[in-house]
Amino acid sequence: MAEDFSRMTAAGQNNSLAIVSMICGIAQFVLWFFFGLGFFSAIAALVLGLVSLRQIRQRAEGGRGMAIAGVVLGGLGILGGILLIALLIAVGRSGSFHYHIGNVGN
């Protein structure tokens, strides 16, 4: 156990891409409300998380948990975006989605 701790502290600081990946993964939930910008943030979180995991392994840096969080959140955001687009297409093609404002025609 003491060896694990000394190895962790010897690893130095956290990988910068891991931090950015996690931030993008968290920010995408807010950015979904701004014209679908969350989808791009989710892609960035996934890509940066995967790149940072490789860098962490090669450079013996810290931040593996943040990189994994970015990958998971980015993957969920991309999956949610794909499902949202599929839902909008299905509803649009069914023709059962109409806006009714007030009593039109009276």
C-alpha positions in Angstrom: 0.0 0.0 0.0 2.8 2.4 0.8 4.4 1.6 -2.5 1.2 2.5 -4.4 1.1 5.9 -2.6 4.7 6.6 -3.3 4.2 5.7 -7.0 1.2 8.0 -7.1 3.1 10.9 -5.7 6.1 10.2 -7.9 3.8 10.3 -10.9 3.7 14.1 -10.5 0.8 16.2 -11.6 -2.4 15.3 -13.4 -2.5 15.0 -17.2 -3.9 18.3 -18.6 -6.0 16.5 -21.3 -7.6 14.4 -18.6 -8.7 17.6 -16.8 -10.1 19.1 -20.0 -11.8 15.9 -20.9 -13.7 15.8 -17.6 -14.6 19.5 -17.9 -16.0 19.0 -21.4 -17.9 15.9 -20.2 -19.5 17.9 -17.4 -20.1 21.0 -19.5 -21.9 19.1 -22.3 -24.9 18.7 -20.0 -25.3 22.5 -19.9 -24.4 23.0 -23.5 -27.2 20.8 -24.8 -29.6 23.6 -24.0 -27.7 25.9 -26.4 -28.5 24.7 -29.9 -27.0 21.2 -29.5 -23.5 22.4 -28.7 -23.3 19.7 -26.1 -22.8 17.1 -28.8 -19.5 18.7 -29.8 -18.5 19.0 -26.2 -19.3 15.3 -25.8 -17.1 14.4 -28.8 -14.3 16.4 -27.4 -14.6 14.8 -24.0 -14.5 11.3 -25.5 -11.5 12.0 -27.8 -9.5 13.9 -25.2 -10.2 11.3 -22.6 -8.9 8.5 -24.8 -5.8 10.5 -25.8 -5.1 11.3 -22.2 -5.4 7.7 -21.1 -2.7 6.8 -23.6 -0.5 9.7 -22.4 -1.1 8.8 -18.7 0.1 5.2 -19.4 3.1 6.3 -21.4 4.2 9.2 -19.1 3.2 7.7 -15.8 1.1 10.8 -15.0 -1.9 11.1 -12.7 -5.5 11.9 -13.7 -6.7 8.4 -14.9 -10.0 8.8 -13.0 -10.7 12.1 -14.7 -9.9 10.7 -18.1 -12.2 7.8 -17.5 -14.9 10.2 -16.4 -14.5 12.2 -19.6 -14.7 9.1 -21.7 -17.9 7.9 -20.0 -19.6 11.3 -20.0 -18.6 11.9 -23.6 -19.9 8.5 -24.6 -23.2 9.1 -22.8 -23.5 12.5 -24.4 -22.9 11.1 -27.9 -25.4 8.3 -27.3 -28.0 10.8 -26.0 -27.5 13.0 -29.0 -28.0 10.1 -31.4 -31.1 9.0 -29.6 -32.4 12.6 -29.6 -31.9 13.0 -33.3 -33.5 9.6 -34.0 -36.5 10.6 -31.8 -36.9 13.9 -33.6 -36.8 12.2 -37.0 -39.3 9.6 -35.9 -41.7 12.2 -34.6 -41.3 14.4 -37.6 -42.1 11.5 -40.0 -45.1 10.3 -38.1 -46.9 13.6 -38.5 -48.5 13.3 -35.1 -46.6 16.2 -33.6 -48.5 19.4 -34.0 -48.4 22.7 -32.3 -51.8 24.1 -31.3 -51.9 27.7 -30.1 -55.3 28.8 -28.8 -58.5 28.2 -30.7 -57.6 28.6 -34.3 -60.6 29.0 -36.7 -63.1 30.3 -34.0 
